[in-house]
């Protein structure tokens, strides 16, 4: 008997009977091992059966039709439909991944996915603006290819401070459980592995620190074991340049040499003003794209056309045509100014004179002393423009040793001095913006004059003597009164603590925190999350938060307390709040500067306003053309050495900053022209909304959206005796009131007690976002479906597999059949065939004497959701149901025809989405027959007499 059993092949989607129950055969089954899921169960209930050891033979099964005894209240009919729809994981739509993700991608975010699906080997550069959703776009491609069986392993390469964010995003939104591989975790991950085994073989999904993996030894090992799919975040930091960037570039170049490896590169700044770096980045997509650098406009249009299939770059205005403009708030910008008056004005002049003396006094001396004094002077300019607290720290810290400058008592080499001073004083380049928020050292000598400056700065704390702080306080009061929740960005740690301490005394009702680089990434996230528990909140942060942590769920305004010397940093700060998922209709951005501060004047006039004018003209932010920071240094040197700059004697805004300003203007003009040319050269043959929206709407209708989830959870919880309680702008779900078996199932997922939930994203603070793949939805759908399919279940208020009711929305007696269709999808490529299971929920109706026809799910939901107009006696109800059940055999041929038509539609969908003209492989879809009749519902016109 066992021998004959082994000769039976059960394909994905087949129904089998084993161990006293019915199962659906899943992919990855073989002739002797079956991977099975119970008819009414979910992923958690899957089992493996080894046929040679089964005591009873496994045989084919058929799905039981509803019976009259399974009739329930009419209101329970729609609940079964919702449960079926939300349970779908192996969806039958054109996108396999949508049943397995916990985010509802917007239509414009599907463009990179469709571009990727047109490529046999995915090579894509996604260069959308900050805040549009590149993480979602990249991860969605990975999830889709996993669910299509085209890849089995993937790695994300990213800067170290983004590792945990990527790990969380993959798990929370895409159900991909990845491990972080960096210096602190690699040894632990490798500890228990067999000799010769790579962590990338043992763990199919990894998030890897670029700084960890870039070294030559690790790079070579990674290339040997690298997964077949790689996402590279902040890809602009992996172009040729300094030693670190060169190592990262060599890593990616080696990975790209494998023609079968899929690579998705993500960056908001693909072109940082360096032509060679930009075209090297394009060369990772395809080697011949580097030839575009030397081609005149209009030449080799075929190559540029090829690039458009691999390169997607959208600005915020580009999103409007996708009917998704409402996804982003309106950004209102403003400028507020202060004057350097009183004691702080005098101190500023004194510090400026002192800084100038440092530079002048070192003329003619050795290079080391000249550079030390110059950096000390620039540090003083930066810190005195930030706050008295930052100025005190700078004046107290010696530049040539101690205080973390190297080994205790050791003197920095000139090269080390230049690197550290540049990191702490300047803001870095666009492919390596500085996040060092420690105040730079400015003390080169210990004199009585220096001590006088320190004492004067210490006495200036507080709004009475600090006009900049006073102006900030007034502005924050206005923001809070208007309902905004602000983030105040400053440059240095001392300034952040100085502001937070003062503001706590002024805003008694608000929770105020300072988040700086003193905290680990995890501590920063925890500190930000704590602010969400209060209605009024103000966050003071350094630029350690300007990238990596999303703030759109908690904050709606950004104040630039310190001007950044790099316009890209300003955009990053604002992009923390003004981004995908911001629920506020508008966000506010304010620049605060001293109208008579020569440092602010130079930066604002020559750098920031020029960048903004170019952005308005071209629609994109053009990175600052700074020649390794030399132009900015020259500009500030001009400020430092300019004579007769006593405050109040010369308006700084609009002042001619001489040759350095002209050099920057020339560089800006060149950058503008290159950016304009590149937007013309690389104008994409982008997919249009009409190409994408039908696919999106089809998938959304098949799987259910946020409204469907909210309706189902609300009704299911009420049906199970645990109705939701409205709470503020979300709900409380009393899980303890659920049936015991369901409580235990949720407890295994860590869900106990009263859960605060929200059905909109971002979720209300303190609540959990509930989407179709959340364990609560899965458990409710599985439980209700199990109850519906249990022929022994006599709960009169349970889920209805059958029903009849008098309703007012039909003119003829109408029977609605709820079907679950199972299809076997076969994909053959390179002589390899993959079998996959596709499932979908379909509704058909028969009105009067009309033939049986498929109806859209929204129409079926409307029919089943209609309120009964009056009671139908049980005997009449049962008679209508029995008549419909008796007709099922006569409808069987028509039902199978619908299933086969749906299979052909599915085949067309997959071919249309995945196949490029030159793509290899073939598809075949076979409907599993007979179809599963899940529910039978009879709707009788209300006017019909009993």
N, C-alpha and C positions, 0 to 999 in steps of 0.2 A: 504493500500500500504506500509506503514511504517512497519507494523507487518511482512509482507512477506519479506521486505528488511532485517530485522534483522536475518532472517534465512539463509542468504547468508554468507558463510565464504570466505573471501579473504585472501589467504596465501601470505607470503612474496614473492615478485617477480611477483605477478599477476598484470595485467594492469586493471585499472578501469577508468571509465568516471565519473567525478563529477565537478559541478560548471563550466560547459562549457569547460573543458579541460581534457586531459588524464594524468594519474598519475601511478607511480609504488608503490605498497604496500610494506612498510618496516616492519622489525621486530618490536616487541612490540605493534603490532596491536592486537585488540581483536574483539569479535563479534559485539560490538557496537561502538568502537572507532578505526578509521583507522589513522595510521601514514603514510603520503604520501610524495612522491617527484615527481615534474613535470617531464615528459619525458625528457625534455631538460634541467632541472635545476640541481642545486647542493645542498649541505648540507644547505646552507643559505636559500633555498627556501622550505624547508620541512614544512609541515602543519599537523595539527591534525583536523580530522573531526569526530564529534559526530553524528552518524547516526540517532538517534531518532529526532534530531532537523533539519535535512536536509529537505529543501522544495521539492527538486527534488530527486528521487531515485538514489542511486549510483549503477552503473551496470558495468559488465565486458566490456572491450574495447580491441581492437586489434590495433597493431602498423601499421601506414600507410606505404605502400610501396612508394619508390621514384616514381616520375613522370617525364616525359620528360621536363616539365617546370622548374624542379630544376637542369637541366644541367648547368654547368658553365665551365670555362676554365679548361683544364686538370690539370694545376698546382695546382688547389685547391682541388684535390681529396685526395692527401696525407695528407692535413691539417685536413680533417675530421677524418682520421684514428688516427692521433696524438692526436686530441682533445678527442676522445673517450677513447683512451688508458690512457691518463694522468688524465682523470676524474675519473677513477675507484678508489673507496674507499673500497667497499666490494669485494675485489679480490677473484678470484676462485682458486688461487694457493695453495700450501701446507701451506703457511704462511698467516694468515688472516691479520696480522698487517702491511704488507709492503705498503699497500695503504695509511696508516695513519701516516707514519713517514717521517721526513724531513732530513734523513740521509741515505746514502747508505752503509749499513753494509758490511764489508768484509766477505769473506767466513769463515775465521777462527773465526770471532765473532759470527757465527751461531752455533758453537759447544756447548756452554753453553745452547743456546736455544733448540737445539735438545736433549741435555741431560735432560733438564727440561721437555720437552714434553713426555719423556719416563717414567715420574714419576707421579703416581696418585696424590700424594701430593708433591709439589716441595720442596725439601730440597737440596740446592746447595751451595758449597763453591767455589767461583771463586777467584783464587790466582795468576792471571797472573801478569807478570812484570809491573813495572811502565811504563805508556805511551802506553800500548797495547790497552786499551779501555774498562776497566771494567765497567765504567758508562754506556756505550752503551750496553754492554752485559747484565747487570742487568735490565736496563730499557726496553730493547727489549723483555725480558721475560714477564715483566709486561704488556706491550702494547699488546703482542700476546694473553695473557690470558684474557685481557679485551675484545679484539675483538672476542675472541671465546666465550664470555659470561660466562667464568668459574669463574671470579671474578668481583666484582663491586666496591671495595674499595681497596686502597693501602696506605701504609705509608713508607717513607724513614726515617730511623734513622741514623743520622750522627753527627760528631763533629760540634759545633756551627759555626765555620768559613766556613764550606762547605754548609750551608743551602741555601744561595742565589744561589750558583752555581748549586746545585741540582734543585732548583726551576726553574732556567733559562733553564737548560738542558732538563728537562721534558717538558716544554712548547715549547721551540724552536725546539726541535728535535723530540718529541714524541706526541705533541698536548695533553698533560696532564697538566691541569691547577691546580697546587697545592698551598696550603697556607702554610706559614712557621709558625710553632708552637714553640715558645720559650718564655722566660720570658717577653720580651718586646712586644710580640704580642698576647699572650694567653688571657689576660684580655680583650683586644679589640675584639677578635674573639668570646669570650663567652658572651659579654655584652648583645647582643640582642637575645640570645637563650632562648627558653622556659625552665622552671625549670626541672631539671632531664635530659636534653638533653646534650650529649657530643659533643664537637667540632669535634670529629672524626666521629660522625653520621651526623652532619650538613655539614661537608666538606669531601667528599669521598676520596679526594687525599690530603695528607699532607706530609710536610717535617718537621721532628721533631728533635730538638736539643737533643742529648743524655744527655747532662749535665742538661737540663731542666727536662726531663722525668724520670731520673734515681732515684729520691728521692722516698722513700717508699710510701708516700701518692699518688704521681702522678703515680707511677709505678702500683699500684693496680688498680687505676681508668683506666689507659690506657689498662691494661690487660682485663678489662671487655668490653671495647668498641673498642678494637684493630681491625683494618681491617683484612681481610682474607689473605692479601698478604703483606709481609714486606721485604724491602731491608735494610740491615745493612751495611753501609759503614765504612771503617776502623775498621773492626770487631775484629782485634787483640787487640784493646783497650777495649774490652768487656770480657776479660778473668779474672779469679780470680787473685787477687793481692792486691794492696792498696785499700783504702776505696772506691775511685771513681770507680776504675775498678771492684771492688766487687759488687757495686750497679748496674753497667751496666750489669754485668754477671747475676745477679739475675733477672734483667728485661728480658733478652733474654731467660734465662732458663724457666721463667714463660710463655713466649710466645710460646716456643717450646713444652711445655707440651700439647698444643692443637694439636692433631694428624692431624687435618684438615687444620691447618694454613700453608700456603706456606711461606717459608723463603729463601732468597738469601743473602748470606754473601759475602762481598767483602773485600779483603785485598791483598796488595802486599807482606806482610811479615807475612804469617800464622804461621811461627815458629820463634819466637824471641829468641830462645835459652832456653826457659822455657818449659820443657817437659810437665809438668802438665797443663800449660796454653794452649798448643797446643792441647792436647787430650781433654781438656774441650771444646775447640772450635769445635772439631769434634763431641763431644757428643751432641751439639746442632742440628746436622744433624740427628743423631740417637743415642740413649743412649748407645747401645752396642758397638759403635765405640771406646769408652773409653777403652775397653778391649784390644785394639791393643797395648797399651802402655807396657803391661807386657808380650806380646807374643814374642817369639824368631822369628828371621827371618825364613820364610818358613812355619811357623805354621798358622793354620786357614786361609788358602788361600781364602776360600769362603768369609770370613769377609772382607779381604783386597780387594777382587774382588768387593764386594758390595760397599766398599768405593769409588772405582774408578768410580762408577756411580754417585757419589755425589760430587766429588772433581776434579776440573780441574785447572791445573797450567801449563802455558806455558812461556817459555823464548823467547827472540827475535829470536834465531836460530830455534826454533820450528815453527815459522811463515813462514820460507822460503818454507817449503813443501806445503804451501797453495797457492803458486804462488802469494804471496802478499809481497814478500821481498821488493819490490820497495816502499811499503807504509812507510818504515822507512829509514831515511838517514844513511849514513856511519858516525860513530862518530870517529873523529880524536882527539887523546889525546896528550898532550904535557906538559912538566914541564919547568918552567923558575925559575931562582934563582937570589937572590941578596945577597950582603954581608953587614953586619952591620958595616959600615965604618963611619969615621968622628964623628961628634957630636952625631949622633943617636946611633952609636956603643958604645960610652962612656956612654951615658944615659942608654942604655940597661944594661951595666955592673953595673952601679950605682944602677939602680932599682932592679936588681937581687940580689946585695949585700944587699940592704935595705930589700928586701923580706925575704932573708935568716935570717937577723938579727931579723925580726919580729918573725919568728918561733923559733929561738934559744932562744930569750929573754923570751919567755913564758914557756919554759920548767920548770917543777916543780911548776907551778902556777895552778890556778883552771881550770877546764875543759872548762868553758865558755871562759876565756881569751885565752886559747890555741887554741880553735876552731875559735875564732874570728881572731886571728893573722894568723892562717893557711889559712883561707878563704881569708883574706886580701892579703896575699902573692900570693895565686893562682890567685886572681883577677888581681893583678899587672902583673903577667906573661902573662895572657890572653890578657890584654889590651895593654901592651907595645908591644906585638907581632902583635896586630891589627893596631894601629896607635898612633901617639903622641896625637891626639885629644881624643881618648878613654882613654889613660893613664892619661891625665889631669883630665877628669871627674871622673875616679876611685880614683885618689889621693885626689880630692877635696870633695868626698862624704864620710861622716862618716858611719861606718858600724853599729853602735848601736843605731841609731835613726834619726828622721827627714827625709826629702826628700822622702816621700812616704814609709818610713819603717814601718808605722803603724800610730796610732794616734799621733798627733803632740806632740813632746817631749817624747813620750813613747819609752821605750826600748824593743827591740825584746826579746822574750823568746829564749832559746837555740834551741828549736825545730823549731821555726819560722825562726831563723837565718839560721839554717842548710837548711831548705827548700828553702828559698829565695836565699841564696848564691849558692846553687846547681843549681837552675833554671837559674841563670844569668851567672854563670861561666861555668858549664858543659853544655853538649848538650842534656842531657836527654837520656832515654832509647828508644829502638826501638818501643815500644808500647806507648811511651809518649815523643816524641822529643820536646825539648824546643823551643818556639817561642818568648821568652822574650829577646828583643834586647836592653834593658836598660843596660848601663854600670854598672857593680857590684861595690859596695862600697868597698874601700880599705883603708880608713883613720881610724886608730884606735887612733891616737894621733896627736897633732898639734905641730910640732917641726920645728926648723929652717932648719934642713936637709930636711924635707918634703917640705917646701916652696921652697927650692933650686931645688928639683926635679921637682916641678910643673913649676917653671920659666924656667928650662932647656927644659922641654917638650913643653912649649908654644912657645919657640924660634925655634923649629925644623920644624914648618909647611912649606910645600912646597918641591918640588922635589930636590932643591939644597941641602937640609939637610936630605932628607928622601929617601934613596936608594930604598926602596920598592915602593914608589909612582913613582919614576923615572922609575923603571922597568915596572910598570903597564902602564905608559904613552907610552913608546916605543912599548910595545906589542899591546896596543889598536890601535896605529897608523898603525901597520902592519895589524891588523884584518880589520880595516875600509878600508884600501887601497885594500885589497883582496875582499871587498864586504860583509864581515860579519857584522852582527848587534848584538853587544855583550850585555850580562847581567853580571854585576860584583857583585858577592855575597860577603858580608862581615858580620861580627858577630854583630857589634854594631851600634847604631844610630849615634853616634858621628863620627864614621869612614865613614859611608855612606854620611853624609853631608860634611865631610872633602874632600872626594874624588870628589863628584859632583861639589863642588864649585871650586876646582882646575881644573877639567877637562873642565868645561865651558870656562875657559880662554884659554885652549889649543886647543879645537875643536870648532872653531867658527861656522862652518857650520852645526854642529850636535846639535840636541835637546837632552839635558841631564836632567834626573830627578832622584831624590832620593826618594825611596819608603820604608818606615819603619813602624814599629808598632805604630808610633804616629798617623797614619791615620786609619780610620775605614775601614772595608773590601770594602765597596762601594767606598770610596775615593781612595783606592789603585787601584781598577779596572778602575776608571775614569782616574787616572793619567797614568796608563799603556796605556789605549786607546788613550789618547792624543798624545802619542809618535808616533802612527801610521800615523799621518798626515804629517810626515816628512820623507824624503828619508834617511837621516843619523840620527841614533838614538842610544843613549847609556843609558841603565838603570842601576842604582846603587841601589841595594836592600839588605836588611837584610833577614834573613830566614823567615820573615813573608810572603814572596812570594815563599818559596821553596815547599809549598804545597797549593793546593786550587785554584790557578789562572793559567790557561794555557797560555803559552807564545809562543807556536810554530808558531802562525800566524805572529808574529812581530820580533822574534829574532832567531839567528842562531848560537850563540856562548855563552859559559859560562866560566867565569873566576872566579876561587876560590881565591879571594884576601886574605881571611882568611881561613886557613885549619880548617875544622870541626873536632872535636874530636870524631865524630861518622861516620863511613863510609856510613851508611844508609842515612845520611843527604847529603853527596856528590851525591849519586845516585838520591835523590829527586831533588836536584838543577838541575842536568843535565836532569832529566826527565821532567822538565818544558818546555824544548826546544826540546829535542830528544824524540818525542812521535808521536802517531797517528795523522795525519793531517799536519805534517811538510812538506812543499813543497820543501825545499832545498834538494839537493842531498847529501850534507854533512853538518855536524855541527862540531864545534870545541869546545873542552873542555881543559882548561889550569889550572894547579895547580901552584900557585906562593908561594914560600917559601924561607926562609933564609937559605942558605947553612951552615952558622955558628950560626944559632939560635937554642939553645938547646931545646926549647919548640917544634919548628917545627920538629927538628930532631927526638925527641922521638915519637911524634904523627905519623910522616910519616913512620918511620922505624918499629915501634912496632905495630901500629894499621892499618894505611891506606894501606901500601904495602902488609901486610899480608892478609888483606881482599881482595885486588885485586888478589893476587896469588891464593887464594881459589876460587874466582869467576871464574878465567880463568880455573881452574882445574875442577870445578863442573858445571860451566855454570849458577850458581845462586849466588846472593849476600847472604852471610850468616851473619845474625845479629851479632853484636859484643857481645861476652860473658863477660859481665862486672860486674856481681854480684852487681846490684844496684849502679854502678858507682865506686865501691871500688877499682877495679883494675886500672882504669885510675887515680884515685886520688893517689894511691900508686906510679904509674909511674911518675907523675908530682912531687910528693914529693921527689923522687929520683933525679930528675933534680934540684929541688930547693936546696937540701942539698948537692949536689955533689960539692966537692971542686976543686980548680984549673981549673975553667972553663972559664978563661979569653978568650975573643974572639980572634980567630986566632991561639990559641995554640993547639986546639984540633978540628979536623973535627967532627962535630956532627953527620953527616949521617954515619951510620955504627958503631957508638960508642956502647959499651956494657952498657946497662942501668941496669945491675945487676938483683937482685932477682925479682923485680916487672916485668921486661921484661920477665923473665923466667915463671913467673906465668901466664902472659897474653899469652905467647906462648903455654903453656900447655892447657889453656882454649880454645885458637883458635883451637888447634889440636883436642880437644874433640868435639868442635862445628863442625869442618869439618867432623869428622867421623860420627856424628849423622846426619848431613845433607846428607852425601853420603848414609847412611843407609835408611834415609827417602825417598830419591829419588828412592831407590830400592824398599823399602816396598810399597810406594804409587805410584809406576809407574802406570799410568793410562792405561786402555784399551780405549785409546782415539779414538774418531771417526776420520776416515781418510778423506783426501780430496775427495776421490772417493765417500764417503758416503754423503758429503755435497755439493760439487760443482754442481752436477746435479740439486739439489733442488734450489740452489741459481740462477743458470743460467735460470731455468724455471721461477722463480719469476721475475727476472730482465727483461726477454724477455716479460713477460706478462704486466708489469707495466711501462716499459720505464726507460732508464738510463739518465745520465747527458747529453749525446749527443742528445738524443731524446728531452729533455727539451729545450736545446739551439736551436735546429732546429725549434721546434714548436713556441717558443716565438719570435724568429727572424722573421719568416714568418708571424705569426699572427699579430705582431705589424706593419709590413710593409703593410699587407693587410688592416689594419684598419687605415692607414694613419699616423702612428707614428713609422717609421723605427728606429731601434737602431743605435746609433752613436758610432763607436769604440773610446775608450778613454783609452790611455795607454795600460794596459793589460786586460781591461774589457770593459764595455759598459755604455753608457748613454741612458736611456729610457725616451723619452719626453711624460710623461703621459698626459700633457695638450692637446696634439694633438689627443687624442683618442675621440671617440664619447661621447656625453654628458652623456648618461646613464651609460656607462662603467666608465667614470671619477667619477661619483657620487658613484658608487659601490666601487671603489678603495679608494675614499676619506673616506668612512665609515670604511675602514681598516687602515686608517692613511697614505695612499700612495697618495701623491700629487706632483705636479711640475715635475722636472727632477730627476729621480731616477738612481743612479749609481748601476749597477748590475753586478754580476759575476756568471758564471755557473759552476765554479770549486771550490772545497773546500780544504783548507780554502780560503774564498773570499779575493780579493784584499782589502787592507786597505781602509776604507771609502766607500766600496761598500756592497751591500746586496747579500747574496748567494740565488740564485733562484733555487729551487728544485720543484719537481712535486706537492708538497702540498702547495707551497707558494701562498698567495692570488692573486698575479698577474697571475700565471699560471691557477689557478682555475677560476678566472674571465674571462680570455681570452677563456678558453675551454668552459665554460658555455655560453658565448656570441656567440661564433661561432656555437656551437651546436644548440642553440636556433634559430639562423638565418637559419641554414641548415634545421631545421624541420618546419620552418614557410613557409607554402605553399603560403603565400601572399608576401613573400620577393622576390623582382624582381631585387636585386642587381646583376648585371652581373658579378661583380668581387668578389662575395661572396663565401662561402664554397660550394663545389659541393657534392650533394647526387647522382648525375648521371653525366656521362661523356663518351666521346669516343674520341680517338685520334690515329693518325698514329705514331707508335713508332718503334724503331729499335731493341728492345730487345725481341721480340717474333717472332717465325716462323709461328705460326698459330694464327688465330683470337682467342683471349683469353678474357673471361669475368671474372672479379673479383667481388665477392660479399663480402661486409663488413658487418659482423653480430655482433650484441650484444646478448649474451646468458645470460639468467637469470636462476639461479638454486636455489631451496629451500633445504637448508642443515638442517637436523634434527638430533640432538644429544640427546640421551636418556641415563641418568645416575642416578642411585639411584631413579628410578621411576619419575624423572623429565625430561621433554622434552623441549629443546630449539630449536626454529626455527630461522634460519638465512638466509639472502639473499646473494648469491654469483653472481657476474657479471664478464663477461670477453668479450674481443673483439677477434673475430675469423675471419679469411679470408678464403674463398674457391675460387676455380677457375675452369673454364671449358675451356679447350683448344681444339678447333676443335670438333671432334666427341667423344673425351674422356669423361669419366664420371666425375661428379662433385666430387672434392676432396678437403680436407682441406690442406692449405699450411701454413708454418711457417710465423709468422708476419714479420721477416726480409725480406723474399722473397716477401711478399705482398708489403712491403714498397719499395723494389727495383722496383717492377713492376709499382706501382703507382707513383713513383718518377722519372720515366724515362721522359726525355725531348721529347716533340712532335717533330717529324722530319719535318713535314710540316703542313700547315693549313688544317683542315677538314671542308668543307662547312657545314653550319648549317643543311641543309636538309639531308645530308649524316649522319651527327652526330646523328640527331634525329632518323633517320631510324634504325641505329645500336642500339641505346638505347631502342627504342620501341620493337625491336625483342627480346632483353634480358628481358625486362619487361614482354612480352607476354609469355616467357618461365618460369617465376617464379612459376606459379601453378604446372607445371610439375616437378619442382625441389623440391617441398615442402617436399615430402616424404624423399628425400635424405638429405635435410637440417635438418629435425627432427631427422633422424638417427644420424647425426653428433652431434646434441645437446645431444642426449641420450648417445652417446659414450663419449662425454666430461663430462657428469654427472658421468658416471662410473669411468672415469679417476680421477675426482675430489674426488670421494669417496675413491679410492685407495690411493690418495695422503694424505688425512686426516687420514686414518687408519694407513698408514705407518709412518707418522710423530708423531702422538699423542699416538698411542696405544702401551703400553708395553704388554708383554706376559700375565701378571697377571692383566692388567688394566680392569676396569669395564666399562660397557656402550656399546652402539651400535650407528652406523651412518646410515643415509639414505639420498640419494641425488635424487631429482626429478627435471627434466628439465621443465621449464615453456614454454609451446608451445602455439601458433607457435612462431618461432624465430623472432627476430627483424631484418629485412633487412634494414640496415642503408644506404648503398650505392651500386650502380650498375655501374661498369665501364667497358667499352669495349675497348680493345687494339687491334688495327689492324696492321698487319705487314706493315712496311713502303713501301714495294715493291708493295703492292696491288694497282691497278688502281682504280680511282674513278668511 
